[in-house]
Amino acid sequence: MKQRKLVVISAGLSQPSSTRLLADQLSAAAVGAAARLGVTLDVQVIELRDLAHEITDNMLTGFAKTNLKQAQEAVTAADALIVVTPVFSASYSGLFKSFFDVLDKDALVDKPVLLAATAGTARHSLVLEHALRPLFAYLRATMIPTSVFAASDDWGANSVEGPLRGRIDRAAAELAREIEHREPATVTDPFALTASFEDLMKNL
């Protein structure tokens, strides 16, 4: 079995939250879909509400404290991401955007990302296309075709087998296939020497 890292980012503010619920359902579906392709996913969930103060401090000072630094490193080292935000004022939440503002500018380059959002009404469903896709296109991520939106009505009695479940399973399968055909993510040490000490001396 191949081993890959999946990082799930949830920007829900309440506990419990529909944002975290959707994140958990997406990650569980991705784990199952990947297993059927011979890939074991090591899943790490990052709750942005727990990092809110550190994200603000990072924006003001330019330095990341311990927990935020670990989250940033996890995202950079991930083979794929699932990102889920609540919708505020017809867009992603400020906390969600702020986290990606304090990532390294190259952290998401060519990284597979499944986009998802939650809101009280289906009228906000276009936020995925009008707000999230432009953001992650700018960050040069590889977005899978199917994104997932869940309104309050989607969590009714038919959520187990209803339209939301179909979207979750389709998006998870697309993400799993994207992960399966890629090599594991590698993280380059910016301080590593690209040449031996002897070669450097020869050029002096």
N, C-alpha and C positions, 0 to 999 in steps of 0.2 A: 504493500500500500504506500502511495505517495503521502508525504506529510506536508501540509501547508498551513499558513497562519491567516486567520480571518479576524479582522477587528471590526466590531460593531459600535457605532457612535450614536448614542441616544441623547437628544437635546430636550427631553421632557422635563418639565419643572415641578410637577406634582408627584407624589408617591401614594398609591400607584398611579401610573400615567398610561394613557392609550398609546403614547409614543413608544414607551418601553415595551408595552405589550406587542405592538407591531414589530419592533426590533427583534424581540424574542422569537416571534413566529417566523420571521424571515430567516433568522440564523438557524433555527431548528430545521426549516425546510432546506436550507443550503447544505447543512451537514448531511441530511439524508440523501440529497441529490448527488453530492460529491462522493459519498460512500458507494453509491451505485456505479460510479465511474472509477472506483478504486483509489479514491483520495480521502485521507483522514484530515479533517479540519480541526485545528487547535483554535478555539474561539475565545477572544477576549472582548468583554463589553466595557466601554468607557461611558460613564454617566457624566455628561458635561455639567450638570447642576452641582456635582461635587467639586468641580474645578473652577467654578465661576469666579471666586475671589482671586485665584492664582492667574486665571486668564486676564483679568483686569489689571493685576499687578504687572504681568508681562507686557501688556500694551503700554503701561505707563513708564516702566523701567527698562524694558528691553531684555529682561532676564527671566527665565522660567524657573520656578521653584520645583522641588523634588517631584511631586505628584504630576504636575503638568509636564515636566521634562520626560517622565516615564511614558506618559500618554503620547507625547510627540514622537518619541523613539519607537513606540509600538506601531504607530501609524506608518512611519517611514519603513519599518521592517516588515510590514504586513504584505501578504501576497494579494489580498483583496480587502475591500471595505464594504460594509453596509452602513449607510448614513440615514438617519431618520430625524426629522425636525417637525415640531408643531408649527402651524401657520399662524403668524401674527400680522395683521394689517396687510394681508394678501401677499406675504412673502415669508421666507425662512426667519426664524427667531434671531434676535441680536446675539444671543449666546452662541448659537450655532455658527453664525458668520464669524464671530470673534475668535472662535477656536481655530478656524481655518486661516484667519488673518495672522495668527501667531505660529503657524507651521512654516517650516523652511519652504522656500518658493519652488523647490524641485521635489518635494516629498511625495507628490501624487502623480508624477509624470508616468504615463502609460500604465498606471495601476487600475485594475478593474474595480469599478464602483457601482453598487446597486443603490439607486436613489429612492427614498420613500418619505412620505409626509402624512401628517394627521391634522384633522380640523373638525370643527363642529358641523360643517355643512359641505355638501359636494360642490357648492359654488366655488370653492377654493382649489378644485382639483387641478386647474391649469398652472398652479404654482410650480409644479414639477417641470413643466416645459418652459415657463416664462422666467423663472428665478433660479431653480437648482441647476438645470442643464447649462445655462450660460456661465454660472459660477464654476462648475467643474470642468467645463470646456476651457475656461481661462486658466485653470490649474493644470490643464493638459492631462487629465485623467481619462481613462477609457471607460465610458459609461455603457452599461449593458442596455439593450433596446427597451426592455420592459421596466418601467418604474411603477411604484405601488403607492396609491393614495387611499387612505381610510378615513371616512367621515363617521360621525357618531352612529349613524344608521347602520353602518357596516358591522357593528359589534352586536347585532341582534341575534335572535335565535338561529338564524341561518348562516352565521359566520363560519361555522365549521365546514360546511359544504357549499356555501354560497359563492357569489362572484369574487369576493375578496380572497377566499381560499384559492380560487383559480389563478388570480393575479400573483399571489404569493408563490405558488408552486411554479408558475411559468418563469417568474423573475429569478427564483432560486435555481432553477434548472439552467437558465442562461448563464448565471454567475458561475455555477459549478463547471460548466463546459469551458468557460473562459479560464478558470483556474487550472483545470486539468491539462490543457494543452500548453501551458506556460512553464518555464523553468522557475525554480524558487526565487523569490526576491532576494537581492543582495544589497547590502548597505556599504557604501564606500566611506572609509575613514578619511575625513578631509585633512588630517594631519599625517597620514601615512606617506612614507617616501615612495615615489614612483620609480626611483632608480637606486641602485646600491650605493653605499658610501664610496666604494672604489671608483664607480663610474662618475660620481659627483666630483671627486678629486681630480679625475682626468680632465675635466672641463674647466678647471681653475687656471 
